[in-house]
């Protein structure tokens, strides 16, 4: 769901540029919505990284991200650290920063049930780490992702 991804991107944006540079790594974000939402999304999340749009979800499917669900963290799982707000807070925040702030972008956010994942590729474009989400609150912890990428964090 859009508001959960916002929180993840905000935490991901805390990765220091000098740490990425030292490890010779880049963070690239691919969303399943329209390219038209990118500027507003970058502003809302303070994201310094490149963001691309894949509205047909071709890259998503090529990388094996085929699960569509609105399920949240199961009761027997610990919630991820990037989830700073509760369910209602997430919804209200998302409405405020989305349709109320940018009504022209309504319906351009992409399929909200589409789950994503995180991947690390080396300089030969070989995938060295892959994680595909199982529910909407299941992004890899940023610390784990940076460790897999060889990037010092925090």
LONU-673624 format. One record per residue (C-alpha): x, y, z; residue in three letters; chain; residue number from 1. Coordinates in steps of 0.1 Angstrom, whole numbers, always signed. Layout:
+-------+-------+-------+---------+--------+-----+
|    px |    py |    pz | residuo | cadena | num |
+-------+-------+-------+---------+--------+-----+
|     X |     Y |     Z |     Ala |      A | NUM |
...
+-------+-------+-------+---------+--------+-----+
This chain:
+-------+-------+-------+---------+--------+-----+
|    px |    py |    pz | residuo | cadena | num |
+-------+-------+-------+---------+--------+-----+
|    +0 |    +0 |    +0 |     Unk |      A |   1 |
|   +12 |   +35 |    -9 |     Unk |      A |   2 |
|   +15 |   +48 |   +26 |     Unk |      A |   3 |
|   +36 |   +19 |   +38 |     Unk |      A |   4 |
|   +60 |   +23 |    +8 |     Unk |      A |   5 |
|   +63 |   +60 |   +17 |     Unk |      A |   6 |
|   +76 |   +51 |   +52 |     Unk |      A |   7 |
|  +101 |   +26 |   +37 |     Unk |      A |   8 |
|  +114 |   +52 |   +12 |     Unk |      A |   9 |
|  +118 |   +78 |   +40 |     Unk |      A |  10 |
|  +139 |   +53 |   +60 |     Unk |      A |  11 |
|  +158 |   +43 |   +29 |     Unk |      A |  12 |
|  +165 |   +80 |   +22 |     Unk |      A |  13 |
|  +185 |   +81 |   +55 |     Unk |      A |  14 |
|  +213 |   +61 |   +38 |     Unk |      A |  15 |
|  +243 |   +85 |   +36 |     Unk |      A |  16 |
|  +254 |   +94 |    +1 |     Unk |      A |  17 |
|  +291 |   +91 |   +11 |     Unk |      A |  18 |
|  +285 |   +55 |   +23 |     Unk |      A |  19 |
|  +270 |   +46 |   -10 |     Unk |      A |  20 |
|  +298 |   +63 |   -28 |     Unk |      A |  21 |
|  +325 |   +46 |    -7 |     Unk |      A |  22 |
|  +308 |   +12 |   -16 |     Unk |      A |  23 |
|  +304 |   +22 |   -52 |     Unk |      A |  24 |
|  +266 |   +16 |   -50 |     Unk |      A |  25 |
|  +235 |   +34 |   -61 |     Unk |      A |  26 |
|  +199 |   +31 |   -49 |     Unk |      A |  27 |
|  +174 |   +30 |   -76 |     Unk |      A |  28 |
|  +136 |   +28 |   -69 |     Unk |      A |  29 |
|  +111 |   +15 |   -94 |     Unk |      A |  30 |
|   +74 |   +21 |   -87 |     Unk |      A |  31 |
|   +44 |    +6 |  -105 |     Unk |      A |  32 |
|   +26 |   +39 |  -109 |     Unk |      A |  33 |
|   +28 |   +66 |  -135 |     Unk |      A |  34 |
|   +59 |   +87 |  -140 |     Unk |      A |  35 |
|   +37 |  +117 |  -133 |     Unk |      A |  36 |
|   +37 |  +110 |   -95 |     Unk |      A |  37 |
|   +75 |  +109 |   -92 |     Unk |      A |  38 |
|   +82 |  +146 |   -85 |     Unk |      A |  39 |
|   +55 |  +148 |   -58 |     Unk |      A |  40 |
|   +67 |  +115 |   -43 |     Unk |      A |  41 |
|  +103 |  +126 |   -41 |     Unk |      A |  42 |
|   +92 |  +158 |   -24 |     Unk |      A |  43 |
|   +69 |  +140 |    +1 |     Unk |      A |  44 |
|   +96 |  +114 |   +10 |     Unk |      A |  45 |
|  +127 |  +136 |    +7 |     Unk |      A |  46 |
|  +141 |  +109 |   -15 |     Unk |      A |  47 |
|  +175 |  +118 |   -30 |     Unk |      A |  48 |
|  +176 |   +87 |   -52 |     Unk |      A |  49 |
|  +166 |   +80 |   -88 |     Unk |      A |  50 |
|  +130 |   +69 |   -92 |     Unk |      A |  51 |
|  +115 |   +53 |  -123 |     Unk |      A |  52 |
|   +80 |   +42 |  -133 |     Unk |      A |  53 |
|   +70 |    +7 |  -145 |     Unk |      A |  54 |
|   +32 |   +12 |  -149 |     Unk |      A |  55 |
|   +29 |   -20 |  -170 |     Unk |      A |  56 |
|   +48 |   -39 |  -142 |     Unk |      A |  57 |
|   +70 |   -56 |  -167 |     Unk |      A |  58 |
|  +101 |   -53 |  -146 |     Unk |      A |  59 |
|   +82 |   -64 |  -115 |     Unk |      A |  60 |
|   +71 |   -96 |  -133 |     Unk |      A |  61 |
|  +105 |  -102 |  -148 |     Unk |      A |  62 |
|  +120 |  -101 |  -113 |     Unk |      A |  63 |
|   +94 |  -125 |  -100 |     Unk |      A |  64 |
|   +73 |  -100 |   -81 |     Unk |      A |  65 |
|   +39 |  -114 |   -89 |     Unk |      A |  66 |
|   +21 |  -113 |   -56 |     Unk |      A |  67 |
|    -8 |   -89 |   -53 |     Unk |      A |  68 |
|   -24 |   -86 |   -18 |     Unk |      A |  69 |
|   -35 |   -60 |    +7 |     Unk |      A |  70 |
|   -26 |   -82 |   +36 |     Unk |      A |  71 |
|    -6 |   -66 |   +65 |     Unk |      A |  72 |
|   +19 |   -80 |   +90 |     Unk |      A |  73 |
|    +5 |  -113 |  +103 |     Unk |      A |  74 |
|    -1 |  -114 |  +141 |     Unk |      A |  75 |
|   +28 |  -138 |  +146 |     Unk |      A |  76 |
|   +54 |  -116 |  +129 |     Unk |      A |  77 |
|   +72 |   -86 |  +143 |     Unk |      A |  78 |
|   +65 |   -53 |  +124 |     Unk |      A |  79 |
|   +93 |   -38 |  +105 |     Unk |      A |  80 |
|  +112 |    -9 |  +119 |     Unk |      A |  81 |
|  +103 |   +15 |   +91 |     Unk |      A |  82 |
|   +66 |   +13 |  +102 |     Unk |      A |  83 |
|   +65 |   +43 |  +124 |     Unk |      A |  84 |
|   +28 |   +49 |  +122 |     Unk |      A |  85 |
|    -2 |   +27 |  +130 |     Unk |      A |  86 |
|   -27 |   +16 |  +103 |     Unk |      A |  87 |
|   -51 |   +46 |  +108 |     Unk |      A |  88 |
|   -21 |   +71 |  +109 |     Unk |      A |  89 |
|    -8 |   +56 |   +77 |     Unk |      A |  90 |
|   -41 |   +61 |   +59 |     Unk |      A |  91 |
|   -46 |   +96 |   +71 |     Unk |      A |  92 |
|   -10 |  +106 |   +62 |     Unk |      A |  93 |
|   -13 |   +90 |   +28 |     Unk |      A |  94 |
|   -46 |  +108 |   +21 |     Unk |      A |  95 |
|   -30 |  +141 |   +32 |     Unk |      A |  96 |
|    +2 |  +138 |   +12 |     Unk |      A |  97 |
|   -15 |  +122 |   -18 |     Unk |      A |  98 |
|   -50 |  +132 |   -31 |     Unk |      A |  99 |
|   -55 |  +162 |    -8 |     Unk |      A | 100 |
|   -21 |  +177 |   -17 |     Unk |      A | 101 |
|   -20 |  +166 |   -53 |     Unk |      A | 102 |
|   -56 |  +159 |   -66 |     Unk |      A | 103 |
|   -44 |  +157 |  -102 |     Unk |      A | 104 |
|   -24 |  +126 |   -93 |     Unk |      A | 105 |
|   -55 |  +106 |   -81 |     Unk |      A | 106 |
|   -55 |   +72 |   -98 |     Unk |      A | 107 |
|   -19 |   +74 |  -110 |     Unk |      A | 108 |
|    -2 |   +57 |   -81 |     Unk |      A | 109 |
|    -3 |   +23 |   -97 |     Unk |      A | 110 |
|   -19 |    -9 |   -85 |     Unk |      A | 111 |
|   -19 |    -6 |   -47 |     Unk |      A | 112 |
|   -20 |   -44 |   -42 |     Unk |      A | 113 |
|   +12 |   -50 |   -62 |     Unk |      A | 114 |
|   +40 |   -61 |   -39 |     Unk |      A | 115 |
|   +76 |   -53 |   -46 |     Unk |      A | 116 |
|  +109 |   -63 |   -33 |     Unk |      A | 117 |
|  +146 |   -54 |   -29 |     Unk |      A | 118 |
|  +175 |   -65 |   -51 |     Unk |      A | 119 |
|  +212 |   -59 |   -51 |     Unk |      A | 120 |
|  +231 |   -62 |   -84 |     Unk |      A | 121 |
|  +269 |   -61 |   -88 |     Unk |      A | 122 |
|  +288 |   -42 |  -115 |     Unk |      A | 123 |
|  +282 |   -72 |  -139 |     Unk |      A | 124 |
|  +244 |   -69 |  -133 |     Unk |      A | 125 |
|  +245 |  -102 |  -114 |     Unk |      A | 126 |
|  +219 |  -103 |   -87 |     Unk |      A | 127 |
|  +236 |  -109 |   -54 |     Unk |      A | 128 |
|  +206 |  -104 |   -31 |     Unk |      A | 129 |
|  +169 |  -107 |   -37 |     Unk |      A | 130 |
|  +139 |  -103 |   -15 |     Unk |      A | 131 |
|  +103 |  -104 |   -26 |     Unk |      A | 132 |
|   +76 |   -92 |    -3 |     Unk |      A | 133 |
|   +49 |  -115 |   +11 |     Unk |      A | 134 |
|   +26 |   -88 |   +24 |     Unk |      A | 135 |
|   +23 |   -50 |   +23 |     Unk |      A | 136 |
|   +45 |   -44 |   +53 |     Unk |      A | 137 |
|   +73 |   -67 |   +44 |     Unk |      A | 138 |
|  +101 |   -47 |   +28 |     Unk |      A | 139 |
|  +136 |   -58 |   +38 |     Unk |      A | 140 |
|  +150 |   -38 |   +68 |     Unk |      A | 141 |
|  +172 |   -10 |   +54 |     Unk |      A | 142 |
|  +201 |   -22 |   +76 |     Unk |      A | 143 |
|  +199 |   -57 |   +61 |     Unk |      A | 144 |
|  +197 |   -44 |   +26 |     Unk |      A | 145 |
|  +227 |   -21 |   +31 |     Unk |      A | 146 |
|  +246 |   -50 |   +46 |     Unk |      A | 147 |
|  +238 |   -71 |   +16 |     Unk |      A | 148 |
|  +250 |   -43 |    -6 |     Unk |      A | 149 |
|  +282 |   -37 |   +14 |     Unk |      A | 150 |
|  +272 |    -2 |   +24 |     Unk |      A | 151 |
|  +279 |   +11 |   +59 |     Unk |      A | 152 |
|  +246 |   +19 |   +77 |     Unk |      A | 153 |
|  +236 |   +40 |   +96 |     Unk |      A | 154 |
+-------+-------+-------+---------+--------+-----+
